[in-house]
């Protein structure tokens, strides 16, 4: 949007997302993801709500396995190993 004033009004009234909103930066999160709900509750001092009291962590992790986290850690390890093999020490 070209108009900063219009954008501010739309964001303030909830009709548009803020351009600095992390959800817009990283894209949409899965419907089973609860991170933003958790974050909102912690920031507002309402954690744990009924949702988090009724859904154990094991259930949330089963619906949202740490696939990308694991892949990223594996990639970091692979890059570090390759770097140590090629670097003269």
VODO-926927 format. One record per residue: residue in three letters; x, y, z of N, C-alpha, C, O in turn. Coordinates in steps of 0.001 Angstrom, whole numbers, plus 500000, padded with zeros to 6 digits. Atoms other than C-alpha are relative to their C-alpha. Example, Ala and Ser with C-alpha at 12.3 -4.5 7.8 and 13.67 -1.06 7.14 Angstrom:
ALA500890498810500000512300495500507800500900501200500000501936501181500665
SER499180498810499940513670498940507140499230501090500730499739502198500899
***
This chain:
UNK500844498809500000500000500000500000500877501238500000501917501276500657
UNK499203498780500126501260503437499156499766500988501128500686501723501489
UNK500320499022498974499521505446501874500341499460501389499749498486501854
UNK499613500411498653501205505139505254498853500247500981498592499415501850
UNK501103499673499097498273506844507004498878498968499873498336498514500881
UNK501048500995500215495757504449505438500429498647500575499624497954501198
UNK499498501262499477497946501460506328499916500000501525499516498997502115
UNK500061499912498537498168502642509957498566499839500499498328499170501504
UNK501409500105499603494384502979510161499517498563499830498842498027500709
UNK500437501374500246493804499546508625500598499031501014499908498123501476
UNK499363500872499008496303497882510981499379500241501373499096499289502101
UNK500565499668498685494905499720514028498579499461500168498178499111501278
UNK501379500497499917491350498615513197499907498497499757498813497933499769
UNK499990501446500192492408495016512541499588499540498628499335498352498429
UNK500411500369501355491512495093508859501165499564499117500969499021498030
UNK498803500386500752495074494513507704501085499626500999501106500128502123
UNK498880500375499132498181492879509154501100501038499918501303501684498890
UNK498859499102499961501119494955510212501106499460499102501319498248499064
UNK498910500485500846504021494790507749501168499430500802502022498752500231
UNK498933500551499166506314493923510679499526498795500812500249498305501679
UNK500540501177499329504090491068511882500812498779499583500963498508498392
UNK499181501169500321506248487936512128499240498962499195499842498259498383
UNK500779500976500755503407485808510770500042500316498505500048499398497685
UNK499910499664501417503568487754507490501413499812499483501607499528498302
UNK498610500186500402507361487536507440500292498541499692500936498233498689
UNK499707501422500154507481483763507827498913499243499268499057498040499050
UNK501095500676500680504236482972506032498999499440500998499135499611502210
UNK501044500567499153501210481190507354500539498808500776501338498030500254
UNK499600501142499197501719478716510155498939498910499875497793499208499538
UNK500970501089500145500044475282510149498829500164500959498962500758502030
UNK501199499891499162496534475023511546500192499314501356499542499679502336
UNK499752500690498738497857472662514218501017500726500872501213500358502030
UNK499000499246499242500523475168515304499349500856501070498329501497500820
UNK500577499239498889499872476800518665500988501014500571500738501588501631
UNK498987499100499452502989478941519096499453501400500237499669501977501302
UNK500474498624499855501257482272518487498919500095501080498831501108501775
UNK500989500015498911498367481313520803500712499961501343500332500669502275
UNK499203500085498773500908480362523468500648501350500311500589501833501442
UNK499313498721499819502857483587522948499020501079500464499341501861501359
UNK501006499009499596499697485704523221499576499811501449499429500780502194
UNK500409500255498618498670484017526441501080500386500992500784500978502030
UNK498901499657499094502097484418528036500133501516500116500283502046501216
UNK499857498545499980502319488084527036498866500682500745499069501742501337
UNK501154499401499324498843488779528439499799499451501412498862499845502105
UNK500096500549498657499427486771531618498839499045500192498354498891501313
UNK501141500918499909496664484254530841500396498535499809499521497678499690
UNK499578501383500216498776481104530403500011499251501316500451499838502305
UNK500622500793501065497725478333530755498490500175499984497841500184501030
UNK501453499907500151494222478738529408499422498598499951500149497614500088
UNK500635501312500074491708475934529092500575499168498863500726497954498996
UNK499451500757501128493156474996525703501273499289500415501406498086500192
UNK498719500596499634496636474398527074499870499064501203500691498163501369
UNK500228500920498898495280472738530202499421498680499495499677497622500071
UNK500662501183500544493257470303528072500790499293498903500404498200498488
UNK499184500597501054495939469580525448501434499867500505502167500855500548
UNK498646500184499484499130468067526848501055500252498924500788500151497727
UNK498897499712500911502478468933525318500256498843499039500558499068497867
UNK499756501156500870502860465386523972499032499983498816499416499607497709
UNK500994499944501074499656465828521940500354501102498993500230500908497784
UNK499622498887500875500823469182520560501223499627499165501269499916497970
UNK498804500419500749504235467747519605499686498915498986500291498887497914
UNK500386501045500948502611464731517951499362500627498750499591500163497633
UNK500642499320501127500539467082515769500974500916499256500758501237498088
UNK499018499078500582503565469337515121501413499486500260502135500059501076
UNK498663500539499734506716467222514973501074501017499618500887501792498680
UNK498943499012500259509972469229515054500828499666498759502058499649498816
UNK499340500413501241510788468217511456501003501042499517502155500710499239
UNK499121498958500534512252471536510340501122500321500975502250500581500557
UNK498969499762498998514110472078513605501088498937499885502279499246499878
UNK499027501091500113515742468676513287500820500136498717502041499987498740
UNK499292499845501274516603469247509621501002501145500077502122501018499580
UNK499092498863499885518133472627510418501217499661500854502337500040500510
UNK498877500403499153520269471178513223500918499045499236502140499171499310
UNK499193500932500799521419468342510930500822500745498950501980500404498705
UNK499269499203500988522374470899508275501140500796500637502220500907500057
UNK498954499257499297524323472987510794501170499071500325502331499443500153
UNK498956500976499680526228469881511906500775499619498736502003499536498769
UNK499339500379501255526968468892508283500924501113499508502042500843499070
UNK499170498869500429528263472377507431501216500132500909502323500374500427
UNK498873499895499060530414472457510589501018498901499743502222499152499782
UNK499067501092500289531894469041509779500765500256498707501973500028498647
UNK499346499716501270532623470050506187501023501128500167502096501106499564
UNK499105498866499780534192473277507387501266499566500753502364500019500432
UNK498833500436499234536471471539509895500917499097499171502125499064499406
UNK499199500857500872537626469045507225500805500827498999501926500463498642
UNK499341499205501038538511471777504737500877501112500565501697501676499840
UNK499219498901499408540012474309507169501341499498500519501400498498501235
UNK498704500363499422543720474135507906500052500491501452499783501663501716
UNK499935499622498585544168474154511677501417500052500480501662500353501648
***
